[in-house]
Amino acid sequence: GCKTIIDTGTYLIYGPADQVKGYLGDVVVESCEDKASLPNITFELAGLPDDSGNAQVVELTLTPDDYILEFEVGGRQQCVLGIG
């Protein structure tokens, strides 16, 4: 794992390049059709301790609809990975 911050002011997810590539190296987007075969991605985030002081882990699962950005360029639909 690695230390991260959450920036709710952007729709992209960023992390240390070497670790992102290590975890997501097999996630390749060449066209929008690729979304159908991409996996869900689960992030485990360290939450605040509970009332007993036990560390809490919060899981955030993203589907390809969550982490693939779709936009139109010159009348053509384009898709890119929103994690870098």
Secondary structure as the mmCIF struct_conf table of DSSP 4:
data_model
#
loop_
_struct_conf.conf_type_id
_struct_conf.id
_struct_conf.beg_label_comp_id
_struct_conf.beg_label_asym_id
_struct_conf.beg_label_seq_id
_struct_conf.end_label_comp_id
_struct_conf.end_label_asym_id
_struct_conf.end_label_seq_id
TURN_TY1_P TURN_TY1_P1 THR A 8 GLY A 9
BEND BEND1 TYR A 11 TYR A 11
STRN STRN1 ILE A 13 ILE A 13
HELX_RH_AL_P HELX_RH_AL_P1 ALA A 17 LEU A 24
TURN_TY1_P TURN_TY1_P2 GLY A 25 ASP A 26
BEND BEND2 GLU A 30 SER A 31
HELX_RH_3T_P HELX_RH_3T_P1 CYS A 32 SER A 37
HELX_LH_PP_P HELX_LH_PP_P1 LEU A 38 ASN A 40
STRN STRN2 ILE A 41 GLY A 47
TURN_TY1_P TURN_TY1_P3 ASP A 51 SER A 52
STRN STRN3 GLN A 56 LEU A 62
HELX_RH_AL_P HELX_RH_AL_P2 PRO A 64 TYR A 67
STRN STRN4 ILE A 68 VAL A 73
TURN_TY1_P TURN_TY1_P4 GLY A 74 GLY A 75
STRN STRN5 ARG A 76 LEU A 81
BEND BEND3 GLY A 82 GLY A 82
STRN STRN6 ILE A 83 ILE A 83
#
